Amino acid sequence: MEHIRYSVAACQTDLPNPTERRQMRANTDRMVSMIDSAVEGSAPFLPVRLVVFPEFAHCAPVFQTVGELIDKLAIPIPNEHTERLERKAREHGIYVQTGSMLEVDSKWPGHVFNTTCLIGPEGLLYKYRKVNTWIPYEVHTSPHDLEGYDEPLFPVAETPIGRIGCAICYDWLFPEAIRQLAANGAEVLIRVSAYMDPWGATEPMDWWTVVNRCRALENIAYVVGANQGASLKMYPPYSWPGGSQVVYYDGRLLAQASPGPGERIVVAPIDITALRHERATRRGHHMLAHLRTEAYSVYSTHVYPPKLEGAKQLSYEGNNELIDEAKRRFSGSRS
């Protein structure tokens, strides 16, 4: 049996944020160049087979309304950017988890998704649309909230370098989201993230590292976290502390960029054969196999989004109304 072992590269970006579609091409130019650098830099060692970019590497939601995002930044997928990354994946024989894009889909008019794609030599393998949007600020649509949505919420790709699944930034603060990826078979869990100060990669809070390590150990899976490294001048009103990292399936850090804004390429080994052996032979601390599903009655009741009278287009104010109503219902159910 072939031993599946390779390097992964988490490519942390520090790019200007586009305010119109054509400006996205410069970001993709830089990402393509970073792929070449990651592959060339590891060529004498354990070759890179997987390259991961952060959330908003292509563009961030700088406008406050869905209409403005649709008019100025959102694009369908596939597009010129995914096609360029597909050509690069074929050139090097690698897999690329794209930075997220603001996606429109003719099947869901009036909605914008925060979407990342896994692309390999064989083409586009999945689109992942952020399920847990960063409310109240993000006005993207969660596919969970669309009546009649019939695509997988947490897709996992079967590839020659292992089973790969991805979730975006705030998704990772919900253990259930990452547990679902693992239940769907994921062995490499990718975090495409723009996790900002002050909750980012730095002490004393260091939520970034705490969460990544916990998701790895509780799912017996590698975690590859590519975090946005943009400084305040690039993506106001936030700055991102980088700290992109790779975590072993027992929760140990394998590699990490030093905290602070700036472009970095973090490389670490992935051993899929060892992970599969561990999952097959371990009995203690096998949380995937020890899950007492029916014990958790919290999941039998719908929480978010609550139903409010008069459906409205997503907005900051509307998100706050939904959050307040969900808090009342959740608190009331405990009293």
Summary of the structure (lengths in Angstrom):
residues: 335
radius of gyration: 19.4
end to end distance: 56.6
largest distance: 61.9
contacts: 1119
relative contact order: 0.14
helix: 32%
strand: 22%
